[in-house]
Amino acid sequence: MDRALEFVGNHPFLFGILAVLAVLFFTIENKRSGRKISPNTLGMMVNSQNAQLIDIRTKKKFETGYIQGSRNIPFTELKDRLEEIRAIEQPVIIICDMGVQAGAAIQMIGKDSVYRLEGGIGGWQAAGMPLVGLKDAKPKNKGKAKPSLHK
């Protein structure tokens, strides 16, 4: 630890360049992957600005549960439907599993008023927000009594 502090003290110019590069990296990366919005902000944008929700998960995942009002355009089909999305005048919010793939979708769309849901569907559920069409898992012990801990 002492050697690291000694290095920083002896080479402040190098350390300054490293700090500037780190700030630039995170600034550019944030712009590249789009602006994030929280689950609460999503609701406000839908209500006040009629924001359009596009879920880019696979159809199978979409059918297990989605945010009310969203439409499914799987990421694999996104390239063929870019003009359709760019033609939307309202803000567009891209939704994926964890918020990462939405960044790539935003870069592909290349429009200013496109956002990504922070944390994706996982972040939405973690915030206690409901999903539509959520299919309950079928019990594995169908027809069997549940095991009891009491004798």
C-alpha positions in Angstrom: 0.0 0.0 0.0 2.9 2.3 0.9 4.5 1.7 -2.5 1.2 2.6 -4.3 1.0 5.9 -2.4 4.6 6.6 -3.1 4.1 5.9 -6.9 1.1 8.3 -6.9 3.1 10.9 -5.1 6.1 10.6 -7.5 4.0 10.5 -10.7 1.0 12.9 -10.2 0.8 13.5 -14.0 0.3 9.8 -14.8 -2.3 9.5 -12.0 -4.1 12.6 -13.3 -4.2 11.1 -16.8 -5.6 7.8 -15.5 -8.3 9.7 -13.6 -9.3 11.7 -16.7 -9.4 8.5 -18.8 -11.6 6.7 -16.2 -14.1 9.6 -16.2 -14.2 9.8 -20.0 -14.7 6.0 -20.2 -17.7 6.0 -17.9 -19.2 9.1 -19.6 -18.9 7.7 -23.1 -20.1 4.2 -22.0 -23.2 5.8 -20.3 -24.0 7.7 -23.5 -23.4 4.7 -25.7 -25.7 2.4 -23.8 -28.5 5.0 -23.4 -30.1 6.8 -20.6 -31.4 4.6 -17.8 -34.7 5.3 -16.1 -36.0 3.8 -12.9 -39.2 1.7 -12.6 -41.0 4.7 -10.9 -39.9 7.0 -13.7 -41.2 4.6 -16.3 -44.7 4.9 -14.9 -44.6 8.6 -14.8 -43.3 8.8 -18.4 -46.1 6.4 -19.6 -48.7 8.5 -17.9 -47.4 12.0 -18.7 -45.7 11.6 -22.1 -47.4 8.4 -23.4 -44.1 6.7 -23.6 -44.0 3.5 -25.7 -42.7 0.3 -24.1 -40.8 -2.2 -26.2 -39.8 -5.5 -24.6 -36.9 -7.0 -26.6 -36.9 -10.4 -24.7 -37.8 -13.5 -26.6 -41.4 -14.3 -27.2 -41.2 -17.2 -24.7 -39.9 -15.0 -21.9 -42.3 -12.2 -22.8 -45.2 -14.5 -22.4 -44.1 -15.5 -18.9 -44.7 -12.0 -17.7 -44.4 -8.4 -19.1 -45.0 -4.8 -18.1 -48.5 -3.7 -18.9 -48.7 -1.8 -22.2 -45.5 -3.1 -23.6 -45.2 -4.8 -26.9 -42.8 -7.5 -27.8 -40.2 -7.0 -30.5 -37.5 -9.6 -29.9 -33.9 -8.4 -30.1 -33.3 -10.8 -33.0 -36.1 -9.0 -35.0 -35.1 -5.5 -34.0 -32.8 -4.8 -37.0 -35.7 -5.4 -39.4 -38.1 -3.1 -37.5 -35.8 -0.1 -36.8 -37.7 2.3 -39.1 -40.9 1.4 -37.3 -39.3 2.3 -33.9 -37.6 5.4 -35.2 -41.0 6.7 -36.5 -42.5 6.7 -32.9 -42.8 10.3 -31.8 -43.3 9.6 -28.1 -40.4 8.6 -25.9 -39.5 4.9 -26.3 -38.4 2.7 -23.3 -36.6 -0.5 -24.1 -37.0 -3.4 -21.7 -34.9 -6.5 -21.5 -33.9 -9.1 -18.8 -31.4 -7.1 -16.8 -30.9 -3.8 -18.7 -27.8 -4.7 -20.5 -29.1 -5.9 -23.9 -31.3 -2.8 -24.0 -28.1 -0.7 -24.3 -27.2 -2.5 -27.5 -30.7 -2.0 -28.8 -30.6 1.8 -28.1 -27.3 2.1 -29.9 -28.8 0.3 -32.9 -31.9 2.5 -32.9 -29.8 5.7 -32.7 -32.6 8.1 -31.6 -32.4 10.6 -28.7 -35.7 9.9 -27.0 -35.0 6.2 -26.4 -34.4 5.0 -22.8 -33.7 1.7 -21.1 -35.3 0.4 -18.0 -32.7 0.2 -15.3 -32.3 -3.4 -14.2 -34.7 -4.6 -16.9 -37.6 -6.9 -15.8 -35.5 -8.0 -12.9 -35.2 -4.4 -11.6 -38.9 -3.9 -12.2 -39.8 -6.9 -10.1 -37.3 -6.0 -7.4 -39.0 -2.6 -7.1 -42.2 -4.5 -6.3 -43.9 -3.7 -9.6 -46.4 -6.1 -11.1 -46.1 -8.1 -14.4 -49.1 -8.9 -16.6 -49.5 -12.5 -17.8 -47.3 -13.9 -15.2 -47.7 -17.6 -15.4 -47.3 -19.5 -12.1 -45.0 -22.4 -12.2 -46.9 -25.7 -12.1 -46.3 -27.6 -8.9 -43.9 -30.5 -9.4 -45.7 -32.7 -6.9 -49.1 -32.4 -8.5 -51.7 -34.6 -6.7 -49.3 -35.3 -3.8 -49.7 -34.0 -0.4 -47.2 -31.3 0.6 -44.6 -32.6 3.1 -45.2 -31.5 6.6 -42.6 -30.6 9.2 -45.0 -31.4 12.1 -45.4 -35.0 13.4 
